Amino acid sequence: MGVLAFFAGLLLTVMGFGRWKETGSPYWLIGSLVLLLLVLIGALTSPGGGKKTG
């Protein structure tokens, strides 16, 4: 997972949490949590185990 993809995923997660606070809809909360899990799993399972290489 690239650095840009990681930060883009985090930005979308934060935007989803903001939308959840505005609307109160549980779908925004669930979607944001799922996206956050996907970003974390992608970062941890990347080649190098989430550690900076090079």
Backbone as XML, in Angstrom:
<?xml version="1.0"?>
<chain id="A" units="angstrom">
  <residue number="1" name="MET">
    <atom name="N" x="0.856" y="-1.177" z="0.000"/>
    <atom name="CA" x="0.000" y="0.000" z="0.000"/>
    <atom name="C" x="0.893" y="1.228" z="0.000"/>
  </residue>
  <residue number="2" name="GLY">
    <atom name="N" x="0.626" y="2.110" z="-0.915"/>
    <atom name="CA" x="1.424" y="3.327" z="-1.016"/>
    <atom name="C" x="1.044" y="4.354" z="0.033"/>
  </residue>
  <residue number="3" name="VAL">
    <atom name="N" x="1.932" y="5.294" z="0.204"/>
    <atom name="CA" x="1.713" y="6.351" z="1.192"/>
    <atom name="C" x="0.495" y="7.192" z="0.822"/>
  </residue>
  <residue number="4" name="LEU">
    <atom name="N" x="0.357" y="7.496" z="-0.465"/>
    <atom name="CA" x="-0.794" y="8.297" z="-0.894"/>
    <atom name="C" x="-2.108" y="7.565" z="-0.672"/>
  </residue>
  <residue number="5" name="ALA">
    <atom name="N" x="-2.115" y="6.267" z="-0.937"/>
    <atom name="CA" x="-3.331" y="5.483" z="-0.708"/>
    <atom name="C" x="-3.671" y="5.442" z="0.771"/>
  </residue>
  <residue number="6" name="PHE">
    <atom name="N" x="-2.664" y="5.326" z="1.616"/>
    <atom name="CA" x="-2.896" y="5.298" z="3.057"/>
    <atom name="C" x="-3.538" y="6.599" z="3.531"/>
  </residue>
  <residue number="7" name="PHE">
    <atom name="N" x="-2.966" y="7.728" z="3.128"/>
    <atom name="CA" x="-3.509" y="9.009" z="3.576"/>
    <atom name="C" x="-4.857" y="9.316" z="2.929"/>
  </residue>
  <residue number="8" name="ALA">
    <atom name="N" x="-5.069" y="8.863" z="1.707"/>
    <atom name="CA" x="-6.375" y="9.040" z="1.071"/>
    <atom name="C" x="-7.444" y="8.242" z="1.818"/>
  </residue>
  <residue number="9" name="GLY">
    <atom name="N" x="-7.101" y="7.021" z="2.223"/>
    <atom name="CA" x="-8.033" y="6.213" z="3.002"/>
    <atom name="C" x="-8.352" y="6.844" z="4.347"/>
  </residue>
  <residue number="10" name="LEU">
    <atom name="N" x="-7.324" y="7.386" z="5.004"/>
    <atom name="CA" x="-7.568" y="8.061" z="6.282"/>
    <atom name="C" x="-8.432" y="9.307" z="6.104"/>
  </residue>
  <residue number="11" name="LEU">
    <atom name="N" x="-8.189" y="10.056" z="5.031"/>
    <atom name="CA" x="-8.993" y="11.248" z="4.769"/>
    <atom name="C" x="-10.455" y="10.875" z="4.533"/>
  </residue>
  <residue number="12" name="LEU">
    <atom name="N" x="-10.685" y="9.835" z="3.740"/>
    <atom name="CA" x="-12.064" y="9.396" z="3.497"/>
    <atom name="C" x="-12.732" y="8.898" z="4.776"/>
  </residue>
  <residue number="13" name="THR">
    <atom name="N" x="-11.947" y="8.246" z="5.643"/>
    <atom name="CA" x="-12.493" y="7.776" z="6.918"/>
    <atom name="C" x="-12.931" y="8.954" z="7.782"/>
  </residue>
  <residue number="14" name="VAL">
    <atom name="N" x="-12.069" y="9.967" z="7.879"/>
    <atom name="CA" x="-12.410" y="11.152" z="8.684"/>
    <atom name="C" x="-13.617" y="11.877" z="8.096"/>
  </residue>
  <residue number="15" name="MET">
    <atom name="N" x="-13.682" y="11.959" z="6.763"/>
    <atom name="CA" x="-14.838" y="12.589" z="6.132"/>
    <atom name="C" x="-16.113" y="11.795" z="6.411"/>
  </residue>
  <residue number="16" name="GLY">
    <atom name="N" x="-16.001" y="10.474" z="6.424"/>
    <atom name="CA" x="-17.159" y="9.637" z="6.736"/>
    <atom name="C" x="-17.630" y="9.826" z="8.162"/>
  </residue>
  <residue number="17" name="PHE">
    <atom name="N" x="-16.675" y="9.949" z="9.101"/>
    <atom name="CA" x="-17.062" y="10.202" z="10.487"/>
    <atom name="C" x="-17.738" y="11.566" z="10.618"/>
  </residue>
  <residue number="18" name="GLY">
    <atom name="N" x="-17.257" y="12.552" z="9.866"/>
    <atom name="CA" x="-17.899" y="13.872" z="9.888"/>
    <atom name="C" x="-19.312" y="13.818" z="9.356"/>
  </residue>
  <residue number="19" name="ARG">
    <atom name="N" x="-19.517" y="13.054" z="8.278"/>
    <atom name="CA" x="-20.861" y="12.914" z="7.707"/>
    <atom name="C" x="-21.775" y="12.180" z="8.686"/>
  </residue>
  <residue number="20" name="TRP">
    <atom name="N" x="-21.216" y="11.200" z="9.403"/>
    <atom name="CA" x="-22.008" y="10.466" z="10.391"/>
    <atom name="C" x="-22.480" y="11.406" z="11.496"/>
  </residue>
  <residue number="21" name="LYS">
    <atom name="N" x="-21.582" y="12.309" z="11.948"/>
    <atom name="CA" x="-21.981" y="13.246" z="13.003"/>
    <atom name="C" x="-23.042" y="14.214" z="12.504"/>
  </residue>
  <residue number="22" name="GLU">
    <atom name="N" x="-22.989" y="14.587" z="11.225"/>
    <atom name="CA" x="-23.986" y="15.498" z="10.658"/>
    <atom name="C" x="-25.350" y="14.834" z="10.523"/>
  </residue>
  <residue number="23" name="THR">
    <atom name="N" x="-25.355" y="13.602" z="10.009"/>
    <atom name="CA" x="-26.626" y="12.958" z="9.679"/>
    <atom name="C" x="-27.144" y="12.049" z="10.785"/>
  </residue>
  <residue number="24" name="GLY">
    <atom name="N" x="-26.246" y="11.490" z="11.574"/>
    <atom name="CA" x="-26.654" y="10.540" z="12.603"/>
    <atom name="C" x="-26.979" y="9.167" z="12.042"/>
  </residue>
  <residue number="25" name="SER">
    <atom name="N" x="-26.698" y="8.961" z="10.750"/>
    <atom name="CA" x="-27.016" y="7.688" z="10.107"/>
    <atom name="C" x="-25.985" y="6.626" z="10.482"/>
  </residue>
  <residue number="26" name="PRO">
    <atom name="N" x="-26.440" y="5.445" z="10.910"/>
    <atom name="CA" x="-25.491" y="4.394" z="11.273"/>
    <atom name="C" x="-24.717" y="3.851" z="10.073"/>
  </residue>
  <residue number="27" name="TYR">
    <atom name="N" x="-25.230" y="4.055" z="8.863"/>
    <atom name="CA" x="-24.547" y="3.557" z="7.673"/>
    <atom name="C" x="-23.220" y="4.275" z="7.450"/>
  </residue>
  <residue number="28" name="TRP">
    <atom name="N" x="-23.171" y="5.583" z="7.735"/>
    <atom name="CA" x="-21.910" y="6.318" z="7.613"/>
    <atom name="C" x="-20.906" y="5.827" z="8.642"/>
  </residue>
  <residue number="29" name="LEU">
    <atom name="N" x="-21.370" y="5.532" z="9.848"/>
    <atom name="CA" x="-20.475" y="5.036" z="10.889"/>
    <atom name="C" x="-19.923" y="3.663" z="10.516"/>
  </residue>
  <residue number="30" name="ILE">
    <atom name="N" x="-20.780" y="2.774" z="10.086"/>
    <atom name="CA" x="-20.348" y="1.422" z="9.715"/>
    <atom name="C" x="-19.396" y="1.477" z="8.521"/>
  </residue>
  <residue number="31" name="GLY">
    <atom name="N" x="-19.727" y="2.270" z="7.524"/>
    <atom name="CA" x="-18.865" y="2.398" z="6.355"/>
    <atom name="C" x="-17.501" y="2.976" z="6.699"/>
  </residue>
  <residue number="32" name="SER">
    <atom name="N" x="-17.480" y="3.957" z="7.588"/>
    <atom name="CA" x="-16.212" y="4.558" z="7.989"/>
    <atom name="C" x="-15.354" y="3.570" z="8.767"/>
  </residue>
  <residue number="33" name="LEU">
    <atom name="N" x="-15.976" y="2.795" z="9.635"/>
    <atom name="CA" x="-15.216" y="1.798" z="10.396"/>
    <atom name="C" x="-14.674" y="0.698" z="9.495"/>
  </residue>
  <residue number="34" name="VAL">
    <atom name="N" x="-15.476" y="0.262" z="8.521"/>
    <atom name="CA" x="-15.013" y="-0.760" z="7.579"/>
    <atom name="C" x="-13.844" y="-0.225" z="6.758"/>
  </residue>
  <residue number="35" name="LEU">
    <atom name="N" x="-13.951" y="1.021" z="6.289"/>
    <atom name="CA" x="-12.864" y="1.618" z="5.519"/>
    <atom name="C" x="-11.603" y="1.756" z="6.366"/>
  </residue>
  <residue number="36" name="LEU">
    <atom name="N" x="-11.756" y="2.146" z="7.621"/>
    <atom name="CA" x="-10.598" y="2.257" z="8.505"/>
    <atom name="C" x="-9.930" y="0.902" z="8.701"/>
  </residue>
  <residue number="37" name="LEU">
    <atom name="N" x="-10.719" y="-0.147" z="8.871"/>
    <atom name="CA" x="-10.151" y="-1.494" z="9.003"/>
    <atom name="C" x="-9.412" y="-1.912" z="7.733"/>
  </residue>
  <residue number="38" name="LEU">
    <atom name="N" x="-9.985" y="-1.620" z="6.573"/>
    <atom name="CA" x="-9.327" y="-1.965" z="5.322"/>
    <atom name="C" x="-8.004" y="-1.223" z="5.162"/>
  </residue>
  <residue number="39" name="VAL">
    <atom name="N" x="-7.981" y="0.042" z="5.539"/>
    <atom name="CA" x="-6.743" y="0.823" z="5.444"/>
    <atom name="C" x="-5.688" y="0.262" z="6.379"/>
  </residue>
  <residue number="40" name="LEU">
    <atom name="N" x="-6.071" y="-0.069" z="7.608"/>
    <atom name="CA" x="-5.105" y="-0.613" z="8.567"/>
    <atom name="C" x="-4.606" y="-1.986" z="8.139"/>
  </residue>
  <residue number="41" name="ILE">
    <atom name="N" x="-5.501" y="-2.829" z="7.645"/>
    <atom name="CA" x="-5.084" y="-4.157" z="7.183"/>
    <atom name="C" x="-4.163" y="-4.023" z="5.978"/>
  </residue>
  <residue number="42" name="GLY">
    <atom name="N" x="-4.485" y="-3.133" z="5.066"/>
    <atom name="CA" x="-3.634" y="-2.917" z="3.905"/>
    <atom name="C" x="-2.254" y="-2.402" z="4.282"/>
  </residue>
  <residue number="43" name="ALA">
    <atom name="N" x="-2.195" y="-1.526" z="5.283"/>
    <atom name="CA" x="-0.910" y="-0.989" z="5.709"/>
    <atom name="C" x="-0.071" y="-2.042" z="6.414"/>
  </residue>
  <residue number="44" name="LEU">
    <atom name="N" x="-0.722" y="-2.883" z="7.208"/>
    <atom name="CA" x="0.023" y="-3.878" z="7.984"/>
    <atom name="C" x="0.443" y="-5.086" z="7.154"/>
  </residue>
  <residue number="45" name="THR">
    <atom name="N" x="-0.291" y="-5.386" z="6.087"/>
    <atom name="CA" x="0.044" y="-6.549" z="5.271"/>
    <atom name="C" x="0.831" y="-6.180" z="4.024"/>
  </residue>
  <residue number="46" name="SER">
    <atom name="N" x="1.227" y="-4.934" z="3.912"/>
    <atom name="CA" x="2.022" y="-4.539" z="2.751"/>
    <atom name="C" x="3.411" y="-5.166" z="2.826"/>
  </residue>
  <residue number="47" name="PRO">
    <atom name="N" x="4.092" y="-5.280" z="1.692"/>
    <atom name="CA" x="5.451" y="-5.810" z="1.744"/>
    <atom name="C" x="6.320" y="-4.961" z="2.678"/>
  </residue>
  <residue number="48" name="GLY">
    <atom name="N" x="6.964" y="-5.601" z="3.606"/>
    <atom name="CA" x="7.734" y="-4.872" z="4.609"/>
    <atom name="C" x="7.021" y="-4.828" z="5.935"/>
  </residue>
  <residue number="49" name="GLY">
    <atom name="N" x="5.809" y="-5.354" z="5.996"/>
    <atom name="CA" x="5.076" y="-5.432" z="7.252"/>
    <atom name="C" x="4.695" y="-4.112" z="7.851"/>
  </residue>
  <residue number="50" name="GLY">
    <atom name="N" x="4.469" y="-3.101" z="7.015"/>
    <atom name="CA" x="4.079" y="-1.806" z="7.526"/>
    <atom name="C" x="5.253" y="-0.950" z="7.934"/>
  </residue>
  <residue number="51" name="LYS">
    <atom name="N" x="6.462" y="-1.442" z="7.732"/>
    <atom name="CA" x="7.665" y="-0.672" z="8.063"/>
    <atom name="C" x="8.183" y="0.012" z="6.813"/>
  </residue>
  <residue number="52" name="LYS">
    <atom name="N" x="8.752" y="1.180" z="7.003"/>
    <atom name="CA" x="9.305" y="1.917" z="5.879"/>
    <atom name="C" x="10.563" y="1.200" z="5.376"/>
  </residue>
  <residue number="53" name="THR">
    <atom name="N" x="10.610" y="0.966" z="4.080"/>
    <atom name="CA" x="11.768" y="0.288" z="3.507"/>
    <atom name="C" x="12.537" y="1.261" z="2.619"/>
  </residue>
  <residue number="54" name="GLY">
    <atom name="N" x="13.824" y="1.152" z="2.650"/>
    <atom name="CA" x="14.658" y="1.993" z="1.804"/>
    <atom name="C" x="15.032" y="3.213" z="2.488"/>
  </residue>
</chain>
